[in-house]
């Protein structure tokens, strides 16, 4: 097979055509489903391409094939099995239909299929930061502990005085997410991610650019008010004077905390102090990847930090979150709440990050899937799935409550 650009383009065009064979929703979600044209599947092909070379070209050629097979799944609204009961597999089918090609809704969200894609929710540049987040977390291993009397674990926890059903909240995501897929207004977007999280007993998020039209900013702030402050409010990277202009309105929402992104626009200690002094609500700085930066934030008086590389979407080739989190936690655990994010897809992922030193994780891409696949109900379904998985993992590692999770459950 010649991997010239022309041959790949021709193959992509051929594979992107609708398949004649009907594909079930279950088959379309299987990582090991064979491709229409032969016995190769994505996972085995990527392995082979790594061994024999040409991995990037082959992977790019296979992506449309996979997406085409996925697009043969039934379209329309997610179907319910049983009286009004939405199934998570149907949420994924609908999400794939609405998000493709920005997001392929891969069975394993590892940043490989979307590597090199510009914009959207793929990793920056080559996509290695996204992939490093995934790989680093996969390398963390849990130790089962099964001689104990823990039969049901308590997944609830508290952050900044807010009790939540599990140590996971919505990651800050803004109105730009409505451009990632089809048919999502800003109002529907925030109603979905905040309403779904609140329904599942945790906190949603409203990410905002305060330089947007005034009516848009006011509408987004009202989402937090409408859900009685059960969401964090995130300010995207802009000068302090603009953030401070909106301080009264932001504080009036009663949001759980103000999250300030610095992974797309750094701020000095003096600038952080200015925000901490001005706001009544807790200020959390998101974008910490180094111990010294974490300590500077504490010196500035922030209420909490978020160890994050923006999902790998800002700087290429950064370390994975699971690699840098333990050092930060070693210095700050118990002093300020430590949040983190990075490829949280299951309850076991939450357990791993907490064992590495986080207090609460933030979930982004998978909540986005839930919103596009089922609105608020789809988000709540996913968050409740996380909670059930976390509870099961805690029982099998002998942990009765979130406060008891520590590094002793990790294999080292």
C-alpha positions in Angstrom: 0.0 0.0 0.0 1.4 3.4 -1.0 0.9 6.0 1.5 1.0 9.0 -0.8 -1.3 11.9 0.1 -3.3 11.1 -3.0 -3.9 7.5 -2.1 -4.8 8.3 1.4 -7.3 11.0 0.2 -8.8 8.5 -2.2 -9.1 5.9 0.5 -10.7 8.4 2.9 -13.3 9.4 0.3 -14.1 5.8 -0.4 -14.4 4.8 3.3 -16.4 7.9 4.1 -19.3 6.7 1.9 -22.3 5.2 3.8 -22.0 1.5 4.4 -24.5 -0.8 2.8 -24.6 -3.2 5.8 -26.7 -2.1 8.8 -24.6 -1.7 11.9 -26.2 -2.1 15.3 -25.6 0.5 18.0 -23.7 -2.1 20.1 -21.4 -3.0 17.2 -20.7 0.6 16.4 -19.4 1.2 20.0 -17.1 -1.8 20.0 -13.4 -1.1 19.9 -12.7 -4.5 18.4 -15.3 -4.4 15.6 -13.7 -5.3 12.3 -13.7 -2.7 9.6 -16.0 -3.1 6.6 -13.2 -3.7 4.2 -11.5 -6.5 6.0 -10.3 -8.0 9.3 -8.4 -5.1 10.6 -9.8 -3.1 13.5 -8.6 0.3 14.7 -6.7 -1.0 17.8 -4.9 -3.8 15.9 -4.1 -1.6 13.0 -2.6 1.1 15.2 -0.5 -1.6 16.9 0.6 -3.0 13.5 1.4 0.5 12.2 3.6 1.2 15.2 5.6 -2.0 14.6 6.0 -1.6 10.9 6.0 2.2 10.4 3.6 4.6 8.8 1.5 4.8 11.9 0.4 8.4 11.5 -0.7 7.9 7.8 -2.5 4.6 8.4 -4.2 6.0 11.5 -5.4 9.0 9.6 -6.7 6.8 6.8 -8.6 4.6 9.2 -10.3 7.4 11.1 -13.0 8.1 8.4 -13.6 4.3 8.1 -14.4 4.1 11.8 -16.5 7.3 11.7 -18.4 5.9 8.7 -19.2 2.7 10.6 -20.3 4.8 13.5 -22.6 7.0 11.4 -24.6 3.9 10.3 -26.0 3.7 13.8 -29.6 4.8 14.2 -30.1 8.5 14.1 -32.7 10.7 15.8 -33.3 11.1 19.5 -31.7 8.6 21.9 -34.2 5.8 22.4 -35.3 4.8 25.8 -35.5 1.1 26.8 -38.2 0.7 29.3 -40.6 3.4 30.5 -38.7 6.7 30.0 -35.3 5.1 30.7 -32.4 6.5 28.7 -29.6 4.1 28.0 -26.0 5.3 28.0 -25.1 3.5 24.8 -27.9 5.5 23.1 -26.4 8.7 24.4 -23.1 7.8 22.8 -24.7 7.0 19.5 -26.5 10.4 19.4 -23.4 12.2 20.6 -21.4 10.7 17.8 -24.0 11.8 15.3 -24.0 15.4 16.5 -20.3 15.8 17.3 -18.6 14.2 14.3 -16.1 15.1 12.9 -15.0 17.4 15.8 -15.2 14.4 18.2 -15.5 10.8 17.1 -16.8 9.6 20.5 -14.3 6.8 20.5 -14.9 3.9 22.9 -11.6 4.8 24.6 -11.0 8.5 24.6 -7.2 8.6 24.4 -6.5 11.4 22.0 -5.2 9.1 19.2 -7.9 9.3 16.6 -8.2 13.0 16.8 -4.4 13.7 17.1 -3.4 16.5 14.7 -6.9 17.8 14.4 -7.0 21.6 14.7 -9.2 23.3 17.2 -12.2 21.6 18.8 -11.5 19.2 21.7 -8.4 17.5 20.3 -5.0 17.9 21.9 -2.9 20.8 20.8 -0.4 20.3 18.0 0.5 16.6 17.7 -2.0 15.8 20.5 0.7 14.3 22.7 -0.3 16.3 25.8 -3.8 14.8 25.6 -2.3 11.3 25.0 0.2 11.8 27.9 -2.7 12.6 30.2 -4.4 9.3 29.2 -1.2 7.2 29.3 0.0 8.5 32.6 -3.4 7.7 34.2 -3.4 4.2 32.7 0.0 3.5 34.2 -1.5 4.1 37.7 -2.5 0.7 39.1 -4.9 0.0 41.9 -4.4 -2.7 44.6 -7.4 -4.7 45.4 -8.1 -5.3 49.1 -10.8 -7.8 49.7 -10.5 -9.1 53.3 -12.6 -6.4 55.1 -16.1 -5.5 56.1 -16.7 -2.6 53.7 -19.8 -3.5 51.7 -21.0 -0.1 50.6 -18.7 2.9 50.3 -19.8 6.6 50.8 -18.8 8.5 47.7 -19.9 11.9 48.9 -17.5 14.7 49.8 -17.5 18.4 50.6 -15.6 21.3 48.9 -15.8 24.9 50.0 -18.8 23.9 52.2 -20.7 22.3 49.4 -21.6 18.7 49.8 -21.6 16.7 46.5 -22.5 13.2 45.8 -19.1 12.2 44.5 -15.7 13.9 44.2 -16.2 15.0 40.6 -17.6 18.2 39.2 -18.0 19.6 35.7 -14.9 21.0 34.2 -15.1 24.7 33.1 -16.5 24.7 29.5 -17.7 27.7 27.8 -20.1 28.7 25.0 -17.5 27.7 22.4 -18.6 24.1 23.0 -21.8 24.9 21.0 -19.6 25.1 17.9 -18.2 21.6 18.4 -21.3 19.9 17.2 -24.7 20.3 15.6 -27.8 21.9 16.9 -26.8 23.2 20.4 -27.6 26.7 21.6 -25.8 28.4 24.4 -28.9 28.1 26.6 -29.3 24.4 25.9 -25.6 23.8 26.5 -25.5 25.3 30.0 -28.9 23.9 30.9 -27.5 20.5 30.0 -24.2 20.5 31.7 -25.3 22.4 34.8 -28.8 20.8 35.1 -27.4 17.3 34.5 -24.7 17.6 37.1 -27.1 19.2 39.7 -29.6 16.3 39.1 -26.8 13.9 39.9 -26.0 15.7 43.1 -22.8 17.5 42.1 -21.7 20.9 40.6 -22.0 22.1 37.1 -19.9 24.7 35.4 -20.3 27.9 33.4 -17.2 28.9 31.6 -17.3 32.4 30.1 -15.4 34.9 28.2 -16.3 38.2 29.8 -15.5 40.0 26.5 -18.5 38.3 24.9 -21.6 40.5 24.1 -23.0 41.8 27.4 -26.4 40.1 26.9 -24.6 36.7 26.5 -22.6 37.1 29.6 -25.6 38.2 31.6 -27.6 35.2 30.3 -24.8 32.8 31.3 -24.5 34.3 34.7 -28.3 33.8 35.2 -27.8 30.1 34.6 -25.8 29.9 37.8 -28.4 31.9 39.7 -31.2 29.7 38.3 -29.5 26.6 39.7 -29.0 28.3 43.0 -25.2 28.6 42.8 -24.7 24.9 42.2 -22.0 25.5 39.7 -18.5 27.0 39.5 -18.0 30.0 37.3 -14.9 30.2 35.2 -13.2 33.2 33.7 -11.3 32.5 30.5 -7.9 34.3 30.2 -8.6 38.1 30.1 -7.1 41.1 31.9 -8.0 41.6 35.5 -9.7 44.9 34.9 -12.4 43.2 32.8 -12.9 40.4 35.4 -13.2 43.0 38.1 -15.8 45.0 36.2 -18.0 42.0 36.4 -17.2 41.1 40.0 -20.5 42.3 41.6 -22.6 40.3 39.1 -20.4 37.2 39.5 -20.5 37.3 43.3 -24.2 37.8 43.1 -24.7 34.4 41.4 -23.7 32.6 44.5 -21.4 30.3 42.5 -19.4 27.7 44.3 -16.2 29.3 43.3 -14.5 31.5 40.7 -12.2 29.4 38.5 -9.4 31.4 36.8 -7.6 29.9 33.8 -3.9 30.6 33.7 -3.0 27.8 31.3 -3.9 30.0 28.4 -2.8 33.3 29.9 -0.5 33.5 32.9 -1.1 35.9 35.8 1.4 37.2 38.3 1.2 36.8 42.1 0.1 40.4 42.3 -2.7 39.9 39.8 -3.9 36.8 41.7 -3.9 38.7 45.0 -6.0 41.4 43.3 -8.7 38.9 42.4 -8.6 37.2 45.7 -9.1 40.5 47.5 -11.9 41.6 45.3 -14.1 38.5 45.3 -16.3 37.2 48.1 -16.4 33.7 46.7 -13.4 31.3 46.8 -10.9 31.8 43.9 -9.4 28.7 42.4 -6.5 28.9 40.0 -6.6 26.4 37.1 -3.5 25.4 35.1 -1.0 24.4 37.7 1.7 21.9 36.6 4.6 22.8 38.9 5.1 22.8 42.6 6.6 26.3 42.6 3.6 27.7 40.8 1.3 26.0 43.3 3.2 27.6 46.1 3.0 31.0 44.5 -0.8 30.6 44.3 -0.9 29.8 48.0 1.2 32.9 48.7 -1.4 34.9 46.7 -4.1 33.6 49.1 -6.1 31.6 46.6 -8.7 29.2 48.1 -7.7 26.3 45.9 -5.7 25.1 42.9 -6.4 22.9 39.9 -3.6 20.8 38.5 -4.4 20.9 34.8 -2.9 21.3 31.3 -6.3 22.3 29.9 -7.0 18.8 28.7 -3.8 18.9 26.6 -5.4 21.6 24.4 -3.0 24.4 25.0 0.6 23.3 25.0 1.9 20.3 23.1 4.2 17.7 24.7 3.5 18.4 28.4 3.7 15.8 31.1 0.6 13.8 32.0 -1.4 15.1 35.0 -0.9 11.9 36.9 2.8 12.4 36.7 2.9 15.9 38.2 0.0 15.7 40.7 1.8 13.7 43.5 4.5 16.3 43.9 2.0 19.1 44.2 -0.1 17.2 46.6 3.0 16.3 48.7 3.4 20.1 49.4 -0.2 21.3 49.6 -2.5 18.4 50.7 -4.6 19.6 53.5 -3.6 23.3 53.0 -6.0 24.1 50.1 -8.3 21.9 48.1 -6.6 20.3 45.1 -8.6 19.8 42.0 -7.4 18.1 38.9 -8.6 16.9 35.4 -7.3 14.9 32.5 -9.1 12.0 30.8 -11.5 11.2 33.6 -13.8 8.6 32.1 -14.6 6.1 34.8 -15.1 5.8 38.6 -11.7 4.1 38.8 -10.1 7.2 37.2 -11.5 9.3 40.0 -10.2 6.9 42.6 -6.7 7.0 41.0 -6.6 10.8 41.0 -7.7 11.0 44.6 -5.2 8.3 45.6 -2.5 10.5 43.9 -3.5 13.5 46.1 -6.5 15.3 44.5 -9.5 16.2 46.5 -12.0 16.6 43.6 -11.7 15.9 39.9 -13.2 17.8 37.0 -14.7 16.1 34.0 -14.9 17.7 30.6 -15.0 15.7 27.4 -17.3 13.0 28.7 -19.8 15.4 30.1 -19.8 17.1 26.7 -20.7 13.8 25.1 -23.5 13.4 27.6 -24.9 16.9 26.8 -24.8 16.3 23.0 -26.1 12.8 23.4 -29.0 13.3 25.8 -29.1 16.8 27.2 -29.3 17.2 31.0 -30.5 13.6 31.2 -27.5 12.3 29.3 -25.2 14.2 31.6 -26.9 13.0 34.8 -26.8 9.4 33.4 -23.0 9.7 32.9 -22.3 11.3 36.3 -24.4 8.6 38.1 -22.5 6.0 36.1 -19.3 7.5 37.4 -20.6 7.4 41.0 -21.7 3.8 40.8 -18.3 2.8 39.3 -16.4 4.8 42.0 -18.4 3.1 44.8 -17.6 -0.3 43.4 -13.9 0.5 43.1 -13.8 1.8 46.6 -15.4 -1.4 48.0 -12.9 -3.5 46.1 -10.0 -1.5 47.4 -11.3 -1.5 51.0 -12.1 2.2 51.2 -15.3 3.1 53.2 -15.3 6.8 52.4 -13.7 9.5 50.2 -11.7 10.9 53.2 -10.0 7.5 53.6 -8.6 7.3 50.0 -4.9 7.5 50.0 -1.8 6.2 48.2 -2.0 2.9 50.1 -4.5 1.6 47.5 -1.9 2.1 44.7 0.5 -0.6 43.4 4.0 0.8 43.4 
